[in-house]
Amino acid sequence: MPRFEPFSALRYAPGSDLSRVLAPPYDVLSPADVDRLRSSHQHNITFVDVPRGGGDRYQRAAQLLRQWREQGVLVEDPEPSLTIYRMAFTDAAGAPRVVSGVFGGLEVRDQGAGGVLRHERTTPKDSTDRLDLTRATAANLSAVWGLSLASGLTEALAEPGQPLGEVVWDGVKHSVERIVQPERIAQVAEIIGRDDVLIADGHHRYGVARIYRDQVREASGRSDTAAELALTFVNELSQDQLSIEAIHRLYAEVDPDALRQRLAQSFDFAEAPWPTPDSLAQMVERGRLILLWPDRRAEWLIARPGAFEGQRDLDGAWLEQALDGLDHAVAYQHGLDQTLDRVVSGAHTAGVLIRPTSLAEIVRTAREGLLMPPKSTFFTPKLLTGWLIRPTASLS
């Protein structure tokens, strides 16, 4: 099972306006988002985490990180700690929720070695950016999100730690607390170490950590450096600790009649109203998907009896099976309004709204060593970047 360890974190100095220096994860930010965040404060984390410019942008990010440390913008904790991170919000059903997890250093393990598991196939993605940034800064700036299959973590984090700050971001209250007591650190680490950790978000980040670990091992001849661990937020894999939304499908480079005919082999159709937020709840209640056309027509997709016999109860897997062999391109979009906008724009042949993945399927994925189709889950709320930075080993 994986090790989970405390570390001496770099944090913004006490008194910093966290609402102006933190940012959402780099991979959900548009260029306009980065512009807005950078204009909010000269020390916004995106200046380091989303470097811009030419080939020297990573070195400039590293230099800026050093300057912030020298100037006292960032200060290092005097002792190793774990950091509790809580997100309080109202979910899509109107229920109040609090997700509580903990930041620490999670062991970087080889693929297939067990202990840290993937839960879905990943789409091809250029990892050079994150690797180059890690090599230049010798730091973990953005966290992997892991789900602990061990029970008891939520209860172990219930007692508050030393408060370090809070912000309200897009209606979500984010707060962090530091744990420094050795006995409590040991308790949390022991719980996480009892069972596997399933990567919920940050598969590419974890993959980069593995590459970087191997490079440090080769350069140093050691396997006991800080590169053996990666900055990770871990919370418990349980119903009350997860808020999962769907990532919908957009289809292109296919004739609309051919697409509909192929879907008709696995689904029956029924006229549906143009979707609203209520439609998403109806999809779950009725076990249906919704097919969208650019002329603002919508149709229920009702799985035919036996069409997916032996297949897992995953809409993404159903659609992959239904369209297998049909030449087409697929894109992914989170959010109802964003998906509708992209379909109506005419940039895609059609779209399909799918249902969120159930907790039961996520647990099954972990226990049976299976992988879901790409973009099967969208975990919310998203972790903010900048609460803490984890220094790692340098290649030089």
NORKA-V674475 format. One record per pair of residues at least 4 apart in sequence whose C-alpha atoms are under 8 Angstrom apart, sorted by sequence separation. I is the first residue (numbers start at 1). J is the second residue. If there is no record, write none. Layout:
# NORKA-V674475
i:I j:J
i:I j:J
This chain:
# NORKA-V674475
i:12 j:16
i:17 j:21
i:18 j:22
i:24 j:28
i:25 j:29
i:29 j:33
i:30 j:34
i:31 j:35
i:32 j:36
i:33 j:37
i:34 j:38
i:35 j:39
i:36 j:40
i:37 j:41
i:38 j:42
i:40 j:44
i:43 j:47
i:45 j:49
i:46 j:50
i:47 j:51
i:53 j:57
i:56 j:60
i:57 j:61
i:58 j:62
i:59 j:63
i:60 j:64
i:61 j:65
i:62 j:66
i:63 j:67
i:64 j:68
i:65 j:69
i:66 j:70
i:67 j:71
i:68 j:72
i:69 j:73
i:90 j:94
i:91 j:95
i:109 j:113
i:110 j:114
i:127 j:131
i:128 j:132
i:129 j:133
i:130 j:134
i:131 j:135
i:132 j:136
i:133 j:137
i:134 j:138
i:135 j:139
i:152 j:156
i:153 j:157
i:154 j:158
i:168 j:172
i:169 j:173
i:180 j:184
i:181 j:185
i:182 j:186
i:183 j:187
i:184 j:188
i:185 j:189
i:186 j:190
i:187 j:191
i:188 j:192
i:189 j:193
i:190 j:194
i:191 j:195
i:192 j:196
i:199 j:203
i:202 j:206
i:203 j:207
i:204 j:208
i:205 j:209
i:206 j:210
i:207 j:211
i:208 j:212
i:209 j:213
i:210 j:214
i:211 j:215
i:212 j:216
i:213 j:217
i:214 j:218
i:215 j:219
i:216 j:220
i:217 j:221
i:218 j:222
i:224 j:228
i:237 j:241
i:238 j:242
i:254 j:258
i:255 j:259
i:256 j:260
i:257 j:261
i:258 j:262
i:259 j:263
i:260 j:264
i:261 j:265
i:262 j:266
i:263 j:267
i:264 j:268
i:275 j:279
i:276 j:280
i:277 j:281
i:278 j:282
i:279 j:283
i:280 j:284
i:281 j:285
i:282 j:286
i:283 j:287
i:284 j:288
i:292 j:296
i:293 j:297
i:303 j:307
i:304 j:308
i:308 j:312
i:313 j:317
i:314 j:318
i:315 j:319
i:316 j:320
i:317 j:321
i:318 j:322
i:319 j:323
i:320 j:324
i:334 j:338
i:335 j:339
i:336 j:340
i:337 j:341
i:338 j:342
i:339 j:343
i:340 j:344
i:341 j:345
i:342 j:346
i:343 j:347
i:357 j:361
i:358 j:362
i:359 j:363
i:360 j:364
i:361 j:365
i:362 j:366
i:363 j:367
i:364 j:368
i:365 j:369
i:366 j:370
i:372 j:376
i:16 j:21
i:24 j:29
i:29 j:34
i:38 j:43
i:46 j:51
i:47 j:52
i:52 j:57
i:68 j:73
i:69 j:74
i:90 j:95
i:91 j:96
i:109 j:114
i:133 j:138
i:134 j:139
i:148 j:153
i:168 j:173
i:169 j:174
i:179 j:184
i:180 j:185
i:192 j:197
i:216 j:221
i:217 j:222
i:223 j:228
i:236 j:241
i:237 j:242
i:254 j:259
i:264 j:269
i:275 j:280
i:282 j:287
i:283 j:288
i:292 j:297
i:293 j:298
i:303 j:308
i:312 j:317
i:313 j:318
i:333 j:338
i:334 j:339
i:342 j:347
i:343 j:348
i:357 j:362
i:365 j:370
i:38 j:44
i:51 j:57
i:68 j:74
i:69 j:75
i:90 j:96
i:91 j:97
i:109 j:115
i:134 j:140
i:167 j:173
i:168 j:174
i:179 j:185
i:216 j:222
i:217 j:223
i:235 j:241
i:282 j:288
i:283 j:289
i:292 j:298
i:311 j:317
i:312 j:318
i:333 j:339
i:342 j:348
i:343 j:349
i:364 j:370
i:365 j:371
i:37 j:44
i:51 j:58
i:89 j:96
i:90 j:97
i:109 j:116
i:166 j:173
i:167 j:174
i:283 j:290
i:291 j:298
i:292 j:299
i:311 j:318
i:343 j:350
i:365 j:372
i:38 j:46
i:88 j:96
i:89 j:97
i:108 j:116
i:166 j:174
i:167 j:175
i:290 j:298
i:291 j:299
i:343 j:351
i:37 j:46
i:38 j:47
i:51 j:60
i:88 j:97
i:89 j:98
i:166 j:175
i:290 j:299
i:291 j:300
i:51 j:61
i:88 j:98
i:165 j:175
i:166 j:176
i:290 j:300
i:291 j:301
i:308 j:318
i:87 j:98
i:88 j:99
i:164 j:175
i:165 j:176
i:216 j:227
i:289 j:300
i:290 j:301
i:34 j:46
i:49 j:61
i:86 j:98
i:87 j:99
i:163 j:175
i:164 j:176
i:165 j:177
i:288 j:300
i:289 j:301
i:339 j:351
i:48 j:61
i:86 j:99
i:87 j:100
i:163 j:176
i:164 j:177
i:288 j:301
i:289 j:302
i:23 j:37
i:47 j:61
i:48 j:62
i:86 j:100
i:163 j:177
i:164 j:178
i:213 j:227
i:288 j:302
i:85 j:100
i:86 j:101
i:162 j:177
i:163 j:178
i:212 j:227
i:213 j:228
i:287 j:302
i:288 j:303
i:21 j:37
i:34 j:50
i:48 j:64
i:84 j:100
i:85 j:101
i:161 j:177
i:162 j:178
i:20 j:37
i:48 j:65
i:84 j:101
i:85 j:102
i:160 j:177
i:161 j:178
i:162 j:179
i:336 j:353
i:84 j:102
i:85 j:103
i:161 j:179
i:209 j:227
i:272 j:290
i:21 j:40
i:83 j:102
i:84 j:103
i:357 j:376
i:20 j:40
i:21 j:41
i:26 j:46
i:82 j:102
i:83 j:103
i:209 j:229
i:356 j:376
i:357 j:377
i:20 j:41
i:23 j:44
i:82 j:103
i:83 j:104
i:209 j:230
i:356 j:377
i:21 j:43
i:22 j:44
i:23 j:45
i:82 j:104
i:274 j:296
i:21 j:44
i:22 j:45
i:23 j:46
i:26 j:49
i:81 j:104
i:274 j:297
i:275 j:298
i:20 j:44
i:21 j:45
i:26 j:50
i:206 j:230
i:273 j:297
i:274 j:298
i:272 j:297
i:273 j:298
i:272 j:298
i:273 j:299
i:289 j:315
i:271 j:298
i:272 j:299
i:271 j:299
i:272 j:300
i:270 j:299
i:271 j:300
i:43 j:73
i:269 j:299
i:270 j:300
i:156 j:187
i:157 j:188
i:269 j:300
i:270 j:301
i:156 j:188
i:268 j:300
i:269 j:301
i:270 j:302
i:268 j:301
i:269 j:302
i:267 j:301
i:268 j:302
i:153 j:188
i:267 j:302
i:268 j:303
i:267 j:303
i:268 j:304
i:197 j:234
i:266 j:303
i:267 j:304
i:153 j:191
i:266 j:304
i:316 j:354
i:152 j:191
i:153 j:192
i:315 j:354
i:151 j:191
i:267 j:307
i:315 j:355
i:150 j:191
i:266 j:307
i:150 j:192
i:266 j:308
i:149 j:192
i:314 j:357
i:332 j:375
i:148 j:192
i:150 j:194
i:334 j:378
i:150 j:195
i:149 j:195
i:150 j:196
i:148 j:195
i:149 j:196
i:314 j:361
i:148 j:196
i:149 j:197
i:292 j:340
i:296 j:344
i:313 j:361
i:148 j:197
i:149 j:198
i:294 j:343
i:295 j:344
i:147 j:197
i:148 j:198
i:293 j:343
i:294 j:344
i:146 j:197
i:147 j:198
i:292 j:343
i:293 j:344
i:294 j:345
i:101 j:153
i:146 j:198
i:147 j:199
i:294 j:346
i:101 j:154
i:146 j:199
i:147 j:200
i:100 j:154
i:145 j:199
i:146 j:200
i:294 j:348
i:102 j:157
i:144 j:199
i:145 j:200
i:146 j:201
i:294 j:349
i:317 j:372
i:101 j:157
i:145 j:201
i:266 j:322
i:293 j:349
i:294 j:350
i:317 j:373
i:100 j:157
i:144 j:201
i:145 j:202
i:265 j:322
i:293 j:350
i:316 j:373
i:144 j:202
i:292 j:350
i:293 j:351
i:314 j:372
i:13 j:72
i:143 j:202
i:144 j:203
i:263 j:322
i:277 j:336
i:291 j:350
i:292 j:351
i:13 j:73
i:262 j:322
i:263 j:323
i:276 j:336
i:291 j:351
i:292 j:352
i:316 j:376
i:12 j:73
i:13 j:74
i:144 j:205
i:262 j:323
i:291 j:352
i:292 j:353
i:12 j:74
i:13 j:75
i:143 j:205
i:144 j:206
i:290 j:352
i:291 j:353
i:11 j:74
i:12 j:75
i:289 j:352
i:290 j:353
i:10 j:74
i:11 j:75
i:259 j:323
i:262 j:326
i:289 j:353
i:290 j:354
i:10 j:75
i:11 j:76
i:289 j:354
i:10 j:76
i:11 j:77
i:289 j:355
i:9 j:76
i:10 j:77
i:259 j:326
i:8 j:76
i:9 j:77
i:8 j:77
i:8 j:78
i:8 j:79
i:9 j:80
i:62 j:133
i:283 j:354
i:284 j:355
i:7 j:79
i:8 j:80
i:9 j:81
i:61 j:133
i:65 j:137
i:283 j:355
i:7 j:80
i:8 j:81
i:84 j:157
i:254 j:327
i:6 j:80
i:7 j:81
i:58 j:132
i:62 j:136
i:253 j:327
i:254 j:328
i:6 j:81
i:7 j:82
i:58 j:133
i:61 j:136
i:62 j:137
i:130 j:205
i:253 j:328
i:254 j:329
i:280 j:355
i:6 j:82
i:61 j:137
i:252 j:328
i:253 j:329
i:5 j:82
i:59 j:136
i:84 j:161
i:127 j:204
i:131 j:208
i:135 j:212
i:251 j:328
i:252 j:329
i:58 j:136
i:59 j:137
i:127 j:205
i:130 j:208
i:131 j:209
i:134 j:212
i:251 j:329
i:252 j:330
i:58 j:137
i:117 j:196
i:119 j:198
i:125 j:204
i:251 j:330
i:115 j:195
i:116 j:196
i:117 j:197
i:118 j:198
i:119 j:199
i:131 j:211
i:250 j:330
i:251 j:331
i:115 j:196
i:116 j:197
i:117 j:198
i:118 j:199
i:119 j:200
i:122 j:203
i:127 j:208
i:131 j:212
i:154 j:235
i:249 j:330
i:250 j:331
i:89 j:171
i:90 j:172
i:114 j:196
i:115 j:197
i:116 j:198
i:117 j:199
i:118 j:200
i:153 j:235
i:154 j:236
i:249 j:331
i:250 j:332
i:89 j:172
i:116 j:199
i:153 j:236
i:249 j:332
i:250 j:333
i:49 j:133
i:88 j:172
i:89 j:173
i:152 j:236
i:248 j:332
i:249 j:333
i:87 j:172
i:88 j:173
i:118 j:203
i:151 j:236
i:247 j:332
i:248 j:333
i:87 j:173
i:88 j:174
i:144 j:230
i:146 j:232
i:148 j:234
i:150 j:236
i:247 j:333
i:248 j:334
i:86 j:173
i:87 j:174
i:143 j:230
i:144 j:231
i:145 j:232
i:146 j:233
i:147 j:234
i:148 j:235
i:149 j:236
i:150 j:237
i:247 j:334
i:248 j:335
i:86 j:174
i:87 j:175
i:143 j:231
i:144 j:232
i:145 j:233
i:146 j:234
i:147 j:235
i:148 j:236
i:149 j:237
i:246 j:334
i:247 j:335
i:85 j:174
i:86 j:175
i:142 j:231
i:143 j:232
i:144 j:233
i:145 j:234
i:146 j:235
i:147 j:236
i:148 j:237
i:245 j:334
i:246 j:335
i:250 j:339
i:85 j:175
i:86 j:176
i:140 j:230
i:141 j:231
i:143 j:233
i:147 j:237
i:85 j:176
i:140 j:231
i:248 j:339
i:49 j:141
i:84 j:176
i:85 j:177
i:49 j:142
i:83 j:176
i:84 j:177
i:250 j:343
i:256 j:349
i:83 j:177
i:84 j:178
i:255 j:349
i:256 j:350
i:83 j:178
i:84 j:179
i:252 j:347
i:253 j:348
i:254 j:349
i:82 j:178
i:83 j:179
i:252 j:348
i:253 j:349
i:7 j:104
i:81 j:178
i:82 j:179
i:251 j:348
i:252 j:349
i:6 j:104
i:7 j:105
i:81 j:179
i:82 j:180
i:108 j:206
i:250 j:348
i:251 j:349
i:252 j:350
i:5 j:104
i:6 j:105
i:81 j:180
i:250 j:349
i:251 j:350
i:4 j:104
i:5 j:105
i:80 j:180
i:110 j:210
i:250 j:350
i:251 j:351
i:4 j:105
i:5 j:106
i:79 j:180
i:108 j:209
i:109 j:210
i:250 j:351
i:3 j:105
i:4 j:106
i:108 j:210
i:249 j:351
i:250 j:352
i:3 j:106
i:4 j:107
i:82 j:185
i:248 j:351
i:249 j:352
i:2 j:106
i:3 j:107
i:81 j:185
i:248 j:352
i:249 j:353
i:2 j:107
i:108 j:213
i:248 j:353
i:249 j:354
i:248 j:354
i:2 j:109
i:247 j:354
i:246 j:354
i:246 j:355
i:247 j:356
i:245 j:355
i:246 j:356
i:245 j:356
i:246 j:357
i:244 j:356
i:245 j:357
i:1 j:114
i:2 j:115
i:244 j:357
i:1 j:115
i:2 j:116
i:1 j:116
i:26 j:142
i:25 j:142
i:108 j:228
i:239 j:359
i:107 j:228
i:108 j:229
i:238 j:359
i:107 j:229
i:108 j:230
i:106 j:229
i:107 j:230
i:105 j:229
i:106 j:230
i:105 j:230
i:106 j:231
i:104 j:230
i:105 j:231
i:106 j:232
i:237 j:363
i:104 j:231
i:105 j:232
i:103 j:231
i:104 j:232
i:247 j:375
i:103 j:232
i:104 j:233
i:247 j:376
i:103 j:233
i:104 j:234
i:246 j:376
i:247 j:377
i:102 j:233
i:103 j:234
i:246 j:377
i:247 j:378
i:101 j:233
i:102 j:234
i:245 j:377
i:246 j:378
i:101 j:234
i:102 j:235
i:244 j:377
i:245 j:378
i:101 j:235
i:244 j:378
i:245 j:379
i:100 j:235
i:101 j:236
i:244 j:379
i:245 j:380
i:99 j:235
i:243 j:379
i:244 j:380
i:242 j:379
i:243 j:380
i:242 j:380
i:243 j:381
i:99 j:240
i:100 j:241
i:99 j:241
i:97 j:240
i:98 j:241
i:99 j:242
i:18 j:165
i:18 j:166
i:19 j:167
i:18 j:167
i:19 j:168
i:19 j:169
i:91 j:243
i:231 j:390
i:226 j:391
i:227 j:392
i:226 j:392
i:227 j:393
i:225 j:392
i:226 j:393
i:198 j:366
i:225 j:393
i:220 j:395
i:219 j:395
i:216 j:393
i:219 j:396
i:201 j:379
i:216 j:394
i:6 j:185
i:200 j:379
i:216 j:395
i:215 j:395
i:5 j:189
i:4 j:189
i:3 j:189
i:4 j:192
i:3 j:192
i:4 j:193
i:2 j:192
i:3 j:193
i:2 j:193
i:1 j:193
i:1 j:194
i:2 j:195
i:1 j:195
i:2 j:196
i:1 j:196
i:2 j:197
i:172 j:381
i:176 j:387
i:143 j:385
i:119 j:362
i:142 j:385
i:141 j:385
i:142 j:386
i:141 j:386
i:119 j:365
i:119 j:366
i:141 j:388
i:142 j:389
i:118 j:366
i:141 j:389
i:117 j:366
i:140 j:389
i:141 j:390
i:120 j:370
i:121 j:371
i:139 j:389
i:140 j:390
i:119 j:370
i:120 j:371
i:121 j:372
i:122 j:373
i:123 j:374
i:139 j:390
i:140 j:391
i:117 j:369
i:119 j:371
i:120 j:372
i:121 j:373
i:122 j:374
i:139 j:391
i:140 j:392
i:118 j:371
i:119 j:372
i:120 j:373
i:121 j:374
i:122 j:375
i:138 j:391
i:139 j:392
i:120 j:374
i:138 j:392
i:139 j:393
i:120 j:375
i:138 j:393
i:120 j:376
i:138 j:394
i:138 j:395
i:135 j:394
i:135 j:395
i:87 j:381
i:45 j:385
i:45 j:386
i:25 j:382
i:24 j:382
i:25 j:383
i:24 j:383
i:25 j:384
i:24 j:384
i:25 j:385
i:23 j:384
i:24 j:385
i:22 j:384
i:23 j:385
i:22 j:385
i:23 j:386
i:22 j:386
i:21 j:386
i:22 j:387
i:12 j:386
i:11 j:386
i:12 j:387
i:11 j:387
i:12 j:388
i:11 j:388
i:10 j:388
i:11 j:389
i:9 j:388
i:10 j:389
i:9 j:389
i:10 j:390
i:9 j:390
i:10 j:391
i:8 j:390
i:9 j:391
i:7 j:390
